[in-house]
Amino acid sequence: MQSYFQRTTSAAPLATFRIAFGLLIFAGVIRFWAKGWIHDLYVAPKHFFPFYGFEFIVPPGEFSYLLFAICGLSALFVALGFFYRVSIVTLFASFTYIELIDKSTYLNHYYFVSMMCLLLIFLPAHRSFSLDAYRTRTHGDIFQWQLDSVKLLVCLVYFFAGLAKVNSEWLLHAQPLRIWLPAKNDLPLIGFIFNKTWTAYAFSWAGCLYDLTIPFLLLYSPTRVFAYGAVVIFHVLTAMLFPIGMFPYIMIVTALIFFSPKVHEKILFPIRRLLQWRQNASASIRATKPTQNYAVIALLSLFFAFQLITPFRYLAYPGELFWTEEGYRFSWRVMLMEKAGNAQFIVKDRTGRQVVAENSQFLTPLQEKMMATQPDMILTYAHMLRDHYSKHGFDSPEVYVDSYVVLNGRLGKPLIDPSTNLAREKDSFSHKSWILPFDNDIKGF
């Protein structure tokens, strides 16, 4: 262990990753802006669904554009390695703030970006091939563990995503791919195969095996090139079939981190040549040795302990995970289920007044869709209705819901106990006893 933590290596792989990662986030911000999603998701909604414990996150309204501008600019500065430490902290803070505004927009790859930004705060990704290195006329190696920490996070994401697929729905019933793939039968040349049941099973098993094995194949040098080809094919196909934004491209460039420093030196040769060309004839770039920081090692140990434990927190809750979704988020469970539902809310008060809430008056279509199948969002919305009708003449309003949810093509079932007054229930990390049980057991992780 002592020998490992003293081992050094070229900073080129980390520099390649920093450049590609920053540019992709920058492109993602531009894409969000161009498609009008900033307005639709963060300005137009009347209400938001904060994450439990982060209720202090205030939606910035029209200032959302400024927040996205800060996020995009900091991502660009990270890619350039320009005032890197300030830029990566700003990128982590701004991106994570955006992510925490509303549960409705939660995606696993947003969480991945936040965690990677947090990790990069503690890594010298600007040590070479950066404007900071050019400005200070220095460059140098990094410790091997600093490079390996990025690899470890990527491996954990893949492995937990694969482990989550080891369940009866995914492997034995090919769900939800049996529902999703036929919708892509209009693709040219290959579309017809998506109507076949065997295609869903083949994709399900291949996806599980891919996630479970790809980290090890990337780590092993004889299989690395073939594994990277599989990464490109897998994620390009995923991008074609499913609307999951920048995530496939982020994972494609992230997998480059597993290649040797020599490969990255070749990739970065144009940057090296440019910086040397602009260098003063009398100036020389000074090489420096990395300085060990055991406090950072301790912090990253805690970081990875959290990453290892969090995906298993669902074991602390009773009931079927896909039904209750208690412990579902932040655990690398990617595209594992198809849920659709309908929730009708009834607000009553002591005087006998009663009204059926019109969800579209309070929520956007996306919010209403996501809320109808997720118990914690149903509770948050019930509290919104309680507070709204309290201001409009209702005396101690009670809120009840009739909710029906379809999971992976099954018949719809009630999700929430209709006799529970949700206005009095409080959100917490405890099990929500008012979630009705799911009769069909799903076996696996």
ROROTOR-166272 format. One record per residue (C-alpha): residue number from 0; x negated, y, z negated; residue in one letter. Coordinates in pm, 1 decimal. Each point is the difference from the previous one (the first is absolute). Example, Ala and Ser with C-alpha at 12.3 -4.5 7.8 and 13.67 -1.06 7.14 Angstrom:
BEGIN
<site 0 <-1230.0 -450.0 -780.0> 'A'>
<site 1 <-137.0 344.0 66.0> 'S'>
END
This chain:
BEGIN
<site 0 <0.0 0.0 0.0> 'M'>
<site 1 <-277.7 243.2 -89.8> 'Q'>
<site 2 <-176.2 -75.9 326.4> 'S'>
<site 3 <322.5 47.0 195.6> 'Y'>
<site 4 <75.1 340.3 -149.4> 'F'>
<site 5 <-349.4 121.5 92.7> 'Q'>
<site 6 <18.9 -117.4 361.2> 'R'>
<site 7 <20.1 276.0 262.9> 'T'>
<site 8 <120.9 5.6 359.3> 'T'>
<site 9 <54.5 241.6 287.2> 'S'>
<site 10 <277.8 255.4 -40.0> 'A'>
<site 11 <102.2 -41.2 365.5> 'A'>
<site 12 <296.3 -240.7 -55.9> 'P'>
<site 13 <148.1 230.0 -263.4> 'L'>
<site 14 <-52.9 298.3 229.3> 'A'>
<site 15 <180.0 -172.2 287.7> 'T'>
<site 16 <288.9 -81.1 -228.0> 'F'>
<site 17 <14.1 356.3 -137.3> 'R'>
<site 18 <16.0 149.6 349.0> 'I'>
<site 19 <263.4 -239.6 135.0> 'A'>
<site 20 <209.7 7.7 -317.3> 'F'>
<site 21 <5.0 379.3 -14.8> 'G'>
<site 22 <82.6 39.5 368.2> 'L'>
<site 23 <288.0 -248.8 -19.1> 'L'>
<site 24 <157.7 178.4 -296.0> 'I'>
<site 25 <-45.7 330.7 182.3> 'F'>
<site 26 <172.5 -150.1 304.9> 'A'>
<site 27 <277.3 -133.1 -223.9> 'G'>
<site 28 <66.5 347.9 -138.3> 'V'>
<site 29 <12.3 145.3 352.3> 'I'>
<site 30 <241.4 -276.4 99.8> 'R'>
<site 31 <224.3 71.0 -298.0> 'F'>
<site 32 <5.1 370.0 85.2> 'W'>
<site 33 <62.6 -52.4 373.7> 'A'>
<site 34 <293.6 -236.8 -52.5> 'K'>
<site 35 <172.4 233.3 -245.3> 'G'>
<site 36 <-20.6 -249.3 -284.3> 'W'>
<site 37 <-127.3 257.8 -248.8> 'I'>
<site 38 <329.8 185.3 28.6> 'H'>
<site 39 <216.3 -313.6 16.4> 'D'>
<site 40 <-160.1 -177.2 -296.5> 'L'>
<site 41 <-123.7 276.4 -229.3> 'Y'>
<site 42 <185.0 324.4 80.6> 'V'>
<site 43 <352.0 -99.6 107.4> 'A'>
<site 44 <97.9 -238.0 -286.4> 'P'>
<site 45 <202.4 150.6 -284.7> 'K'>
<site 46 <-118.5 -258.5 -251.6> 'H'>
<site 47 <-303.6 -224.7 -39.2> 'F'>
<site 48 <-77.5 -330.2 -169.1> 'F'>
<site 49 <-308.2 44.4 -219.6> 'P'>
<site 50 <-205.2 -296.2 -118.8> 'F'>
<site 51 <47.5 -90.8 -364.5> 'Y'>
<site 52 <-258.4 185.7 -207.6> 'G'>
<site 53 <-59.8 255.5 276.6> 'F'>
<site 54 <316.3 204.5 -35.0> 'E'>
<site 55 <-219.0 308.3 -40.9> 'F'>
<site 56 <-83.0 -15.1 374.0> 'I'>
<site 57 <194.7 295.8 139.2> 'V'>
<site 58 <110.2 -12.4 366.0> 'P'>
<site 59 <-163.6 308.4 156.9> 'P'>
<site 60 <280.8 78.7 246.3> 'G'>
<site 61 <-125.0 226.5 281.0> 'E'>
<site 62 <-346.5 -13.7 -156.5> 'F'>
<site 63 <-13.2 -363.2 116.3> 'S'>
<site 64 <-155.8 131.3 320.7> 'Y'>
<site 65 <-279.8 160.3 -200.7> 'L'>
<site 66 <-48.3 -321.7 -197.5> 'L'>
<site 67 <-30.3 -202.0 321.3> 'F'>
<site 68 <-238.8 259.6 144.5> 'A'>
<site 69 <-223.8 -34.6 -305.9> 'I'>
<site 70 <16.3 -379.0 29.8> 'C'>
<site 71 <-88.0 2.6 370.2> 'G'>
<site 72 <-281.3 252.8 -37.1> 'L'>
<site 73 <-155.4 -188.2 -290.9> 'S'>
<site 74 <19.3 -325.6 203.1> 'A'>
<site 75 <-185.6 170.3 284.4> 'L'>
<site 76 <-264.3 131.5 -241.5> 'F'>
<site 77 <-41.3 -350.9 -142.4> 'V'>
<site 78 <-59.0 -133.5 351.5> 'A'>
<site 79 <-261.2 269.2 61.0> 'L'>
<site 80 <-157.4 -47.8 -341.9> 'G'>
<site 81 <41.2 372.2 -65.8> 'F'>
<site 82 <5.6 85.0 -372.0> 'F'>
<site 83 <89.4 -364.3 -37.2> 'Y'>
<site 84 <62.0 -21.5 -374.1> 'R'>
<site 85 <247.0 288.1 -0.8> 'V'>
<site 86 <161.7 -124.4 321.4> 'S'>
<site 87 <56.8 -358.0 -114.8> 'I'>
<site 88 <143.6 110.9 -334.7> 'V'>
<site 89 <232.2 241.0 184.5> 'T'>
<site 90 <99.8 -271.0 245.3> 'L'>
<site 91 <80.2 -245.3 -278.9> 'F'>
<site 92 <199.2 259.4 -196.7> 'A'>
<site 93 <199.0 135.2 296.8> 'S'>
<site 94 <71.6 -336.6 164.2> 'F'>
<site 95 <102.9 -161.8 -328.9> 'T'>
<site 96 <219.2 298.5 -89.1> 'Y'>
<site 97 <182.4 -41.8 332.4> 'I'>
<site 98 <35.5 -372.5 -61.5> 'E'>
<site 99 <150.9 49.4 -345.7> 'L'>
<site 100 <265.4 251.9 103.9> 'I'>
<site 101 <258.1 -257.8 106.5> 'D'>
<site 102 <29.6 -379.1 -35.9> 'K'>
<site 103 <200.0 -7.3 322.5> 'S'>
<site 104 <-318.1 48.7 203.1> 'T'>
<site 105 <-210.7 -259.1 -186.6> 'Y'>
<site 106 <-217.6 -217.7 220.3> 'L'>
<site 107 <-279.6 -234.3 -98.2> 'N'>
<site 108 <-248.6 174.7 225.8> 'H'>
<site 109 <62.8 333.2 -174.2> 'Y'>
<site 110 <-99.8 -169.5 -322.8> 'Y'>
<site 111 <-305.7 -147.3 173.3> 'F'>
<site 112 <-110.0 344.2 120.3> 'V'>
<site 113 <41.2 147.0 -349.3> 'S'>
<site 114 <-199.7 -280.4 -161.5> 'M'>
<site 115 <-273.4 20.2 263.2> 'M'>
<site 116 <-25.7 376.3 -47.3> 'C'>
<site 117 <-25.5 -50.8 -375.3> 'L'>
<site 118 <-278.1 -254.5 53.3> 'L'>
<site 119 <-187.2 227.8 241.5> 'L'>
<site 120 <-12.9 275.2 -262.9> 'I'>
<site 121 <-258.0 -212.3 -182.9> 'F'>
<site 122 <-200.6 -105.1 306.9> 'L'>
<site 123 <-272.2 199.8 184.6> 'P'>
<site 124 <162.5 -38.6 341.5> 'A'>
<site 125 <-158.7 329.8 108.6> 'H'>
<site 126 <-357.0 -110.9 -68.5> 'R'>
<site 127 <-78.2 -36.3 371.0> 'S'>
<site 128 <155.1 101.6 332.3> 'F'>
<site 129 <181.9 294.9 -154.5> 'S'>
<site 130 <-11.5 376.4 10.2> 'L'>
<site 131 <-92.6 -6.4 -367.5> 'D'>
<site 132 <-306.7 -212.1 74.3> 'A'>
<site 133 <-91.3 226.4 291.0> 'Y'>
<site 134 <55.6 315.7 -205.1> 'R'>
<site 135 <-220.6 -117.5 -287.5> 'T'>
<site 136 <-254.3 -162.9 233.4> 'R'>
<site 137 <28.5 -327.7 -188.7> 'T'>
<site 138 <115.7 -349.1 70.3> 'H'>
<site 139 <-43.7 -327.1 -178.8> 'G'>
<site 140 <110.0 -350.3 -79.1> 'D'>
<site 141 <280.1 -102.4 -232.1> 'I'>
<site 142 <37.0 -285.4 -245.4> 'F'>
<site 143 <135.9 -325.5 138.0> 'Q'>
<site 144 <279.4 -6.0 -258.9> 'W'>
<site 145 <126.8 335.1 128.9> 'Q'>
<site 146 <51.3 -148.1 345.0> 'L'>
<site 147 <135.0 -325.2 -141.8> 'D'>
<site 148 <263.5 183.0 -205.1> 'S'>
<site 149 <171.2 110.1 323.2> 'V'>
<site 150 <-18.2 -355.9 131.7> 'K'>
<site 151 <146.1 -130.1 -324.8> 'L'>
<site 152 <303.6 228.2 16.0> 'L'>
<site 153 <65.5 -105.0 360.6> 'V'>
<site 154 <-34.4 -368.0 -95.3> 'C'>
<site 155 <245.4 40.7 -288.6> 'L'>
<site 156 <256.7 163.9 228.1> 'V'>
<site 157 <-17.9 -284.0 249.9> 'Y'>
<site 158 <-10.5 -278.1 -257.8> 'F'>
<site 159 <296.2 124.8 -204.5> 'F'>
<site 160 <195.9 62.6 321.5> 'A'>
<site 161 <-65.3 -361.8 96.8> 'G'>
<site 162 <77.5 -134.4 -346.2> 'L'>
<site 163 <333.6 182.8 4.9> 'A'>
<site 164 <88.4 -187.8 319.9> 'K'>
<site 165 <-38.2 -337.4 -171.1> 'V'>
<site 166 <371.3 -32.8 -69.5> 'N'>
<site 167 <291.7 -200.1 132.1> 'S'>
<site 168 <158.5 293.1 184.0> 'E'>
<site 169 <-309.6 74.8 207.5> 'W'>
<site 170 <-135.6 -349.3 63.4> 'L'>
<site 171 <305.0 -229.8 -8.1> 'L'>
<site 172 <266.1 232.0 142.8> 'H'>
<site 173 <-215.1 243.2 204.1> 'A'>
<site 174 <183.1 290.2 -156.6> 'Q'>
<site 175 <18.0 288.7 69.1> 'P'>
<site 176 <-176.6 -54.0 335.5> 'L'>
<site 177 <293.1 -209.0 126.5> 'R'>
<site 178 <207.6 316.4 -36.4> 'I'>
<site 179 <-253.3 253.3 127.6> 'W'>
<site 180 <-166.6 -167.4 298.8> 'L'>
<site 181 <309.7 -50.4 220.7> 'P'>
<site 182 <46.0 378.1 -4.9> 'A'>
<site 183 <-325.0 22.6 201.3> 'K'>
<site 184 <114.1 -227.1 283.4> 'N'>
<site 185 <-0.7 293.8 242.2> 'D'>
<site 186 <-380.4 24.8 1.6> 'L'>
<site 187 <-142.0 -63.3 346.7> 'P'>
<site 188 <-152.1 -343.1 77.2> 'L'>
<site 189 <6.3 -137.9 -356.0> 'I'>
<site 190 <339.7 120.2 -124.3> 'G'>
<site 191 <182.9 -324.9 75.6> 'F'>
<site 192 <-205.0 -202.3 -249.4> 'I'>
<site 193 <131.2 207.6 -290.5> 'F'>
<site 194 <340.6 -162.4 41.1> 'N'>
<site 195 <-149.9 -338.9 -86.6> 'K'>
<site 196 <22.3 -125.3 -357.1> 'T'>
<site 197 <-343.1 -161.2 22.8> 'W'>
<site 198 <-150.9 342.7 72.8> 'T'>
<site 199 <115.5 132.2 -336.8> 'A'>
<site 200 <-145.8 -304.7 -175.7> 'Y'>
<site 201 <-327.3 28.6 191.3> 'A'>
<site 202 <-31.9 369.8 -83.0> 'F'>
<site 203 <86.6 -62.0 -365.4> 'S'>
<site 204 <-258.7 -273.6 -51.7> 'W'>
<site 205 <-262.7 182.3 205.0> 'A'>
<site 206 <54.5 320.0 -197.9> 'G'>
<site 207 <-39.2 -179.7 -330.6> 'C'>
<site 208 <-315.5 -184.1 108.3> 'L'>
<site 209 <-141.3 318.6 149.4> 'Y'>
<site 210 <39.5 203.5 -319.1> 'D'>
<site 211 <-139.8 -274.9 -222.8> 'L'>
<site 212 <-304.8 -79.9 211.8> 'T'>
<site 213 <-99.5 319.0 181.7> 'I'>
<site 214 <-195.8 150.8 -294.6> 'P'>
<site 215 <-222.3 -307.8 -22.0> 'F'>
<site 216 <-46.2 -19.4 377.3> 'L'>
<site 217 <-105.1 366.1 7.4> 'L'>
<site 218 <-242.8 -50.9 -286.7> 'L'>
<site 219 <-168.6 -298.8 169.8> 'Y'>
<site 220 <-232.8 129.0 273.1> 'S'>
<site 221 <34.3 -297.0 246.6> 'P'>
<site 222 <379.0 49.1 18.7> 'T'>
<site 223 <8.2 379.3 -33.2> 'R'>
<site 224 <27.8 92.3 368.3> 'V'>
<site 225 <281.1 -251.2 60.9> 'F'>
<site 226 <173.3 113.8 -319.2> 'A'>
<site 227 <-14.0 362.0 110.6> 'Y'>
<site 228 <152.4 -98.6 333.2> 'G'>
<site 229 <282.1 -163.2 -196.6> 'A'>
<site 230 <40.2 320.3 -201.7> 'V'>
<site 231 <37.7 207.1 316.0> 'V'>
<site 232 <245.8 -242.9 162.8> 'I'>
<site 233 <205.3 -40.4 -317.6> 'F'>
<site 234 <35.7 370.0 -72.9> 'H'>
<site 235 <56.2 106.4 361.4> 'V'>
<site 236 <279.8 -256.6 21.2> 'L'>
<site 237 <138.1 124.1 -332.1> 'T'>
<site 238 <-4.1 359.3 128.1> 'A'>
<site 239 <188.8 -108.3 313.5> 'M'>
<site 240 <269.4 -191.0 -187.5> 'L'>
<site 241 <59.5 202.3 -315.5> 'F'>
<site 242 <16.8 375.3 -71.4> 'P'>
<site 243 <-250.3 19.8 -286.9> 'I'>
<site 244 <-189.1 310.9 106.8> 'G'>
<site 245 <-377.5 28.9 -30.5> 'M'>
<site 246 <-52.6 -306.8 -217.8> 'F'>
<site 247 <-109.5 -243.5 276.6> 'P'>
<site 248 <-259.6 246.6 127.6> 'Y'>
<site 249 <-126.5 74.1 -350.0> 'I'>
<site 250 <-55.6 -372.1 -59.7> 'M'>
<site 251 <-175.7 -41.4 336.5> 'I'>
<site 252 <-258.1 268.2 -77.0> 'V'>
<site 253 <-25.3 -107.7 -363.6> 'T'>
<site 254 <-108.8 -350.5 104.8> 'A'>
<site 255 <-311.0 152.4 160.7> 'L'>
<site 256 <-141.2 43.2 -351.7> 'I'>
<site 257 <-88.7 -371.6 0.1> 'F'>
<site 258 <-250.7 31.0 286.3> 'F'>
<site 259 <-373.0 37.1 -64.0> 'S'>
<site 260 <-168.8 341.5 -32.3> 'P'>
<site 261 <-170.3 -55.4 337.4> 'K'>
<site 262 <337.2 -9.6 172.6> 'V'>
<site 263 <104.4 322.8 -168.3> 'H'>
<site 264 <-331.0 166.8 83.5> 'E'>
<site 265 <80.2 -64.8 366.5> 'K'>
<site 266 <355.8 130.2 -40.6> 'I'>
<site 267 <-128.2 317.5 -166.3> 'L'>
<site 268 <-296.8 54.4 232.7> 'F'>
<site 269 <168.6 291.9 183.9> 'P'>
<site 270 <52.6 178.3 -333.2> 'I'>
<site 271 <-359.7 -58.7 -104.8> 'R'>
<site 272 <-120.5 131.4 334.5> 'R'>
<site 273 <219.5 310.7 -26.7> 'L'>
<site 274 <-116.8 84.8 -351.5> 'L'>
<site 275 <-364.8 -50.0 92.5> 'Q'>
<site 276 <41.0 213.2 313.4> 'W'>
<site 277 <143.7 285.4 -204.0> 'R'>
<site 278 <-268.1 -35.6 -263.7> 'Q'>
<site 279 <-266.5 268.0 -16.7> 'N'>
<site 280 <-327.2 -107.5 149.1> 'A'>
<site 281 <-184.2 75.8 -323.2> 'S'>
<site 282 <259.2 -155.7 -224.7> 'A'>
<site 283 <6.6 -361.1 -106.8> 'S'>
<site 284 <278.7 -203.3 -150.2> 'I'>
<site 285 <-107.3 -128.2 -338.2> 'R'>
<site 286 <89.0 -353.1 -101.9> 'A'>
<site 287 <115.6 -48.7 -359.4> 'T'>
<site 288 <56.3 -306.8 -210.1> 'K'>
<site 289 <339.7 -60.6 -158.3> 'P'>
<site 290 <34.2 57.3 -372.7> 'T'>
<site 291 <179.4 -265.0 -200.5> 'Q'>
<site 292 <306.2 113.5 -198.0> 'N'>
<site 293 <125.2 -265.4 -240.1> 'Y'>
<site 294 <297.7 213.6 -103.3> 'A'>
<site 295 <127.7 -22.0 357.5> 'V'>
<site 296 <-48.2 -378.3 -2.3> 'I'>
<site 297 <206.7 -18.7 -319.6> 'A'>
<site 298 <277.7 214.3 149.6> 'L'>
<site 299 <11.1 -204.3 317.4> 'L'>
<site 300 <16.1 -317.6 -208.1> 'S'>
<site 301 <316.6 135.8 -160.6> 'L'>
<site 302 <130.1 102.2 341.4> 'F'>
<site 303 <-39.1 -352.1 138.9> 'F'>
<site 304 <138.1 -158.1 -315.7> 'A'>
<site 305 <313.0 208.1 58.2> 'F'>
<site 306 <13.2 -113.3 364.0> 'Q'>
<site 307 <-25.1 -363.4 -107.8> 'L'>
<site 308 <265.0 18.2 -272.9> 'I'>
<site 309 <264.4 225.0 157.8> 'T'>
<site 310 <120.9 -243.5 270.6> 'P'>
<site 311 <83.6 -256.6 -271.1> 'F'>
<site 312 <207.9 229.6 -220.8> 'R'>
<site 313 <316.2 -142.2 158.3> 'Y'>
<site 314 <-55.0 -309.2 -217.7> 'L'>
<site 315 <106.3 207.2 -301.1> 'A'>
<site 316 <352.8 35.6 141.7> 'Y'>
<site 317 <277.5 -260.0 23.9> 'P'>
<site 318 <195.8 -57.1 317.1> 'G'>
<site 319 <-91.7 -13.9 366.4> 'E'>
<site 320 <-256.5 262.4 99.0> 'L'>
<site 321 <146.1 62.5 345.9> 'F'>
<site 322 <337.9 68.6 -161.4> 'W'>
<site 323 <-93.5 214.0 -299.9> 'T'>
<site 324 <-320.8 149.0 152.4> 'E'>
<site 325 <-136.6 38.8 -352.4> 'E'>
<site 326 <-376.0 -5.4 48.6> 'G'>
<site 327 <31.1 -1.7 380.1> 'Y'>
<site 328 <-166.5 328.1 92.5> 'R'>
<site 329 <-377.3 55.1 -15.3> 'F'>
<site 330 <-69.8 -373.0 35.8> 'S'>
<site 331 <-84.9 -31.0 372.8> 'W'>
<site 332 <328.1 -174.3 87.0> 'R'>
<site 333 <16.5 93.5 365.2> 'V'>
<site 334 <312.7 -52.8 212.0> 'M'>
<site 335 <130.1 -296.1 -199.7> 'L'>
<site 336 <374.5 56.1 1.4> 'M'>
<site 337 <292.7 147.2 185.5> 'E'>
<site 338 <250.4 167.3 -231.4> 'K'>
<site 339 <307.7 197.1 90.5> 'A'>
<site 340 <273.1 118.8 -226.6> 'G'>
<site 341 <286.4 227.8 -81.4> 'N'>
<site 342 <54.8 185.8 -325.7> 'A'>
<site 343 <320.4 183.4 -91.5> 'Q'>
<site 344 <-16.6 216.4 -311.6> 'F'>
<site 345 <300.5 86.9 -215.9> 'I'>
<site 346 <-24.7 290.0 -245.1> 'V'>
<site 347 <246.6 21.3 -290.4> 'K'>
<site 348 <37.2 214.3 -308.1> 'D'>
<site 349 <189.3 -6.8 -332.9> 'R'>
<site 350 <303.5 181.2 140.9> 'T'>
<site 351 <63.2 -271.7 255.5> 'G'>
<site 352 <-135.9 193.2 295.7> 'R'>
<site 353 <-156.5 -225.7 260.0> 'Q'>
<site 354 <-178.7 57.4 329.7> 'V'>
<site 355 <-179.1 -218.2 253.5> 'V'>
<site 356 <-332.4 166.0 78.7> 'A'>
<site 357 <-79.6 69.4 364.2> 'E'>
<site 358 <-362.8 -111.3 18.2> 'N'>
<site 359 <-73.3 192.3 319.2> 'S'>
<site 360 <71.9 327.7 -184.4> 'Q'>
<site 361 <-293.9 -63.1 -231.1> 'F'>
<site 362 <-244.1 -219.6 192.7> 'L'>
<site 363 <-159.5 -23.3 342.0> 'T'>
<site 364 <71.1 -314.3 207.5> 'P'>
<site 365 <-343.1 -142.4 -90.1> 'L'>
<site 366 <49.8 66.2 -371.2> 'Q'>
<site 367 <346.7 -154.5 3.9> 'E'>
<site 368 <-127.7 -308.9 181.1> 'K'>
<site 369 <-292.2 -53.4 -239.3> 'M'>
<site 370 <203.9 79.7 -311.8> 'M'>
<site 371 <274.1 -253.8 75.9> 'A'>
<site 372 <-231.4 -300.4 -46.3> 'T'>
<site 373 <-237.9 111.5 -278.0> 'Q'>
<site 374 <132.0 -3.4 -357.0> 'P'>
<site 375 <-231.6 268.8 -138.4> 'D'>
<site 376 <102.5 237.6 279.9> 'M'>
<site 377 <366.8 -81.1 -64.1> 'I'>
<site 378 <-52.6 102.7 -362.6> 'L'>
<site 379 <-172.1 323.4 99.6> 'T'>
<site 380 <281.3 84.9 237.7> 'Y'>
<site 381 <259.3 -75.1 -268.3> 'A'>
<site 382 <-175.0 252.8 -224.2> 'H'>
<site 383 <6.2 253.1 285.4> 'M'>
<site 384 <376.5 -47.8 26.6> 'L'>
<site 385 <43.4 25.0 -378.1> 'R'>
<site 386 <-186.3 331.7 -10.8> 'D'>
<site 387 <178.6 134.3 307.6> 'H'>
<site 388 <350.5 -73.2 -123.9> 'Y'>
<site 389 <-84.7 125.0 -348.4> 'S'>
<site 390 <-58.7 338.1 160.4> 'K'>
<site 391 <330.0 -24.1 185.2> 'H'>
<site 392 <243.0 -48.0 -284.4> 'G'>
<site 393 <-28.9 -368.1 -90.3> 'F'>
<site 394 <-10.8 -66.9 -373.9> 'D'>
<site 395 <-277.7 -254.7 -80.3> 'S'>
<site 396 <22.7 -166.1 342.7> 'P'>
<site 397 <-38.2 -375.9 32.5> 'E'>
<site 398 <-147.7 -147.6 316.2> 'V'>
<site 399 <76.6 -348.8 132.2> 'Y'>
<site 400 <-106.3 -165.3 323.1> 'V'>
<site 401 <133.6 -271.9 227.2> 'D'>
<site 402 <-304.8 -122.8 186.1> 'S'>
<site 403 <-43.4 -285.4 244.5> 'Y'>
<site 404 <-335.3 -104.5 139.3> 'V'>
<site 405 <-101.9 -239.9 276.1> 'V'>
<site 406 <-341.6 -163.0 -46.9> 'L'>
<site 407 <-168.4 -171.4 295.8> 'N'>
<site 408 <324.4 -74.8 182.3> 'G'>
<site 409 <195.0 -146.3 -295.1> 'R'>
<site 410 <357.7 97.3 -72.7> 'L'>
<site 411 <31.9 326.5 -187.7> 'G'>
<site 412 <5.9 -18.6 -379.4> 'K'>
<site 413 <61.3 255.7 -274.1> 'P'>
<site 414 <-329.5 147.4 -120.5> 'L'>
<site 415 <108.0 209.0 -300.2> 'I'>
<site 416 <247.8 -83.7 -275.0> 'D'>
<site 417 <300.4 220.3 93.3> 'P'>
<site 418 <102.7 31.6 -367.2> 'S'>
<site 419 <-328.2 169.7 -100.0> 'T'>
<site 420 <13.1 373.0 -59.0> 'N'>
<site 421 <-324.6 95.7 170.8> 'L'>
<site 422 <23.4 354.6 -133.6> 'A'>
<site 423 <-102.9 -134.7 -341.8> 'R'>
<site 424 <-274.1 -234.7 120.1> 'E'>
<site 425 <-361.3 117.4 -16.8> 'K'>
<site 426 <-278.8 -79.9 238.5> 'D'>
<site 427 <-303.1 -180.0 -144.0> 'S'>
<site 428 <-246.0 -279.1 68.9> 'F'>
<site 429 <237.0 -240.1 -177.3> 'S'>
<site 430 <220.3 -248.7 182.2> 'H'>
<site 431 <326.7 150.7 121.9> 'K'>
<site 432 <258.4 -234.1 -148.2> 'S'>
<site 433 <279.2 151.9 210.8> 'W'>
<site 434 <-143.1 -153.6 317.5> 'I'>
<site 435 <218.4 -299.6 85.5> 'L'>
<site 436 <-180.4 -335.3 40.6> 'P'>
<site 437 <-108.2 -143.0 333.4> 'F'>
<site 438 <122.5 -358.8 34.2> 'D'>
<site 439 <-229.7 -119.7 281.2> 'N'>
<site 440 <-351.1 -58.7 -131.2> 'D'>
<site 441 <-291.6 99.5 219.2> 'I'>
<site 442 <-302.9 -212.3 -81.9> 'K'>
<site 443 <-353.1 135.5 7.0> 'G'>
<site 444 <-203.9 303.3 -103.8> 'F'>
END
